[in-house]
Amino acid sequence: MAIDPIALRNALGQYATGVAIVTTLDGAGRPTGLTVNSFASVSLDPPLVLWSLAANSSCQAAFEACSHFAVNVLTADQVALANRFATNGIDKFAGVAWMPGLGGAPLLAGAGAVFECRSEARHAGGDHTIFIGRVERFAHDEAHPLIFHAGRYCARAELPPIAVKH
Ligand SMILES: Cc1cc2nc3c(=O)[nH]c(=O)nc-3n(C[C@H](O)[C@H](O)[C@H](O)COP(=O)(O)O)c2cc1C
């Protein structure tokens, strides 16, 4: 049965995610990065995470070659930053406050969490490349996360939190 990619994307959009900006340095030492919602935890021991990068991204060469990348998890007040880092062909870092982390990967000011990763493995995944990172350092605070659902950002959780029963 043929799968309609637009219908598939709409169905996948029911799976709400956070939003992150993954950063690294390119071969010339310039900061590079993009907005993603494909970030996910993989393993606690060893500490591994993953995200996937579209084959047509201008960031592809930089992430293929880098030793480290940083995953900057965005907060509810960082919608403008999310949109900026989802725009091709602009200087994404212009006016953005950051400092170099492990391997020089940019750590963005105000992120709700940051995972500094050694780039451990790459896997082909259709029109994307899956990157596995080994977390070497991390930090977080208790800020409201930016949430992505059904193709839109949700800047506030509207319902009170409900405890998970294990
Ligand atoms: C909420 C959101 C999530 C995204 N998730 C991903 C992703 O997981 N992987 C990806 O390659 N692109 C993702 N994108 C698209 C990239 O951010 C965008 O195509 C990219 O920044 C374009 O610039 P580039 O060619 O310089 O990479 C996402 C965009 C948005 C707005």
The ligand as an ORCA input file, in Angstrom:
! r2SCAN-3c Opt
* xyz 0 1
  C       9.951     22.084     15.198
  C      10.924     21.700     14.119
  C      11.558     20.465     14.172
  C      12.485     20.086     13.203
  N      13.108     18.875     13.316
  C      14.086     18.541     12.427
  C      14.833     17.341     12.600
  O      14.637     16.583     13.551
  N      15.798     17.064     11.676
  C      16.051     17.884     10.613
  O      16.943     17.577      9.816
  N      15.356     19.029     10.425
  C      14.401     19.388     11.317
  N      13.721     20.556     11.175
  C      13.997     21.412     10.015
  C      15.314     22.153     10.159
  O      15.360     22.941     11.346
  C      15.509     23.100      8.934
  O      15.214     22.419      7.761
  C      16.927     23.556      8.840
  O      17.312     24.394      9.887
  C      17.121     24.309      7.528
  O      18.404     24.880      7.497
  P      19.711     24.080      7.066
  O      19.598     23.656      5.634
  O      20.775     25.103      7.297
  O      19.844     22.903      7.966
  C      12.779     20.964     12.131
  C      12.142     22.218     12.072
  C      11.240     22.582     13.061
  C      10.592     23.939     12.998
*
